[in-house]
Amino acid sequence: MAGIARSRLTQERKNWRKDHPYSFVAKPETRDDGSSDILVWQCIIPGKKGGIWEGGFYPVVLKFSEEYPEKPPQANFPQHFFHPNVYPSGKICLSILNEEKGWRPSLSVKQILQGIQDLLDNPNNGDPAQEKAYHLLLNSKAQYELTVKKEGLLPKDSWYTT
Amino acid sequence: MQRLTRSSARQREEETRPSLPSTNQNSSKRRKQSTENTVTATGNDQVSSDKVAKRTPEEPSNPTTAGTKPSASNSSQQPEQVQNQESDVEISEIPESDVSYFGYCSDDGGEVQSNSKVATETSCMDEQARRRQQQEDTEEVAELLGVENSVATLLLRSVAWNKEDLLSRYMEDAEKVCAAAGVANPAAVSLAMLSAQVSDRECSICRLDGPLAFSALSCGHSYCDCCWKRFLSLKVEEGETRIVCPEPSCSLQVPENIVRQLCDRETFEKYSAYVENAFVDESKTCVWCPYPNCGLSVGTTDSSSKFIICAQRHSFCVECRSEAHAPAQCDQVIEWLKKCDDDSETFNWLSANTQDCPKCQSTIEKNGGCNHMTCRKCKHEFCWVCLGLWQSHTDYYSCNRFDPDKVKASEDGKAKSRAALDRYLHYYHRYMNHERSRKLEEQIRDKAVLKMEELQKKEPQRLWGDVQFVGEATEKLCKCRVVLKWTYVFAHALEDSSSQKNLFCFLQEDLERNTERLSELLESEVENLLKAEVKSEVLALAAVATQSRLKLLQGVEEGLVA
């Protein structure tokens, strides 16, 4: 069966340009030759207002397969990103990104990115993906927040320009 | 119509249950009377109950089932009832062999009376009966709750196919049951699928604009039919049998009929096969036969014993899924098979017969009398007795570095592991021997039966029963063999020279002797077997051996107290 990944993603891109949440960035990767790869999206998620992640801008790469939207994309922060639900490889562990759990084909890129933004402030300690953030959150909340500010909170420019 | 067919099935079931304990007798009579009201033409098609040796009392049918099965069709029109009579006769004409699966067949044909639980293996519900039961349960629930069959299936699956449980829970809190099963609330259930609507709006999966044909479950989350089809096909391809609505956080499950409507035939067939298999996986009353390439399912509820037989006559243990292993216990079997499988006994042998090279740790077996060893691998030269460097020995043929304590300790260790090895091998050889004998006897039996059939063709005046006894006797012989095989596993686990072991060995000896006698006789030439006196001897010996087998099993069950 012919996949609809590309047409759906083209549509997603169109919808995103029409309307997207404030300070979010999401766009297909540009290859060296200037063409764009619709299956890989470079995104930036701002920390939520009022939360400990506020003020930071966090880069996420969404990788879609040809089986999208039946299968979820893979979402990655940079390697060693400090968060209990992010693997050392940067892979984000989130139910809506898990085919067996919460993934549904109708979830939009916007919903995915907002879901990740939500995860930043609401870590799920029942499903840890890295040791450092997990233990800090478990044992010392103050230390955890400090590390978020120190490691996580980087100025927008230090990631990559949008 | 469906309902009456069902009640006739129930009646049939009741007739196959001759010896209910007194507590259940009354209620079953009552039930029988009530079914007689609806079905009349059953008087002369009683299922023979000879085949049914005994049956455990079935739990009384759920009160809600009885209560909500109203007399709606009692007052139904006459013509329908005539039809029912026809269909009833049709059902009761199902071959007896088929019916007997529903019943409870003692494997020993009722010939030997025994109350032993381990002694009997029971053959239970087979494939056909399972499908039929699945169908019946689904239809009954569908009718009682006024939902479609496919919705009833979803409801049943959410409670592991426990119909009674479902109905009583449903009566308590229908909303909750529906939510757990992923079906819409009862009022809307019958509208499981909104009819396809053509609309101009965007489909939230492919994000294409209309005009597209949209469909939705009763939750109203609609997607274009192409997306539905692709979504369902992919899920089916992955073997998923619980497909939920594509809407985020909607937990409504897609019923079977939707898959049929939206997918091609091939996909739907695949899906319904998966769902059918899911019945066995989910239901607590069914298991898959663990024999390689068997793939049959067997019901377990009719069985009082943990050993059951599938329709292919593979007998197995429901708990540990290995061969029926009476008198050995499941844990003994698991431990034994592991012991046979892994290298632990090889290790015992190695430690009793070999030493490791002190330099490269290669395992070395001594192949000559001389104690001057040279490791073939690293060429290290050492003394077999003290494991020291050979160069340090001044006198070639006697080891002057002899440390009596050290040597004694290692000798003790060796003797111990050698004894354990010998003990294990004693039981293992006998265990394997009975297994081998059984295989050979099965071959001999097959040959004998073939030859008998030939003979019978030549001399048609011979009755079938005159030749059939060989097959039956060998069947009994094989049963003894299997039990004998496992007695050695059981004995291996018993403490040596305990009183239990003595008694057990006595019973084992008895069984072994009778089994061997029977085996010897059955191996004689076919012409010999056809003699009347030989036949009666075979029959007598088979009965004696079976008796010994049951005595042994019963003895073990009673804890081996004299």
Interface residues (C-beta under 8 A of the other chain):
Chain A: M1 I4 S7 R8 Q11 E12 N15 E67 P69 E70 I96 G102 R104 P105 S106 L107 S108 Q111
Chain B: S204 I205 C206 R207 L208 H221 Y223 C227 R230 F231 S233 L234 C245 P246 E247 P248 S249 C250
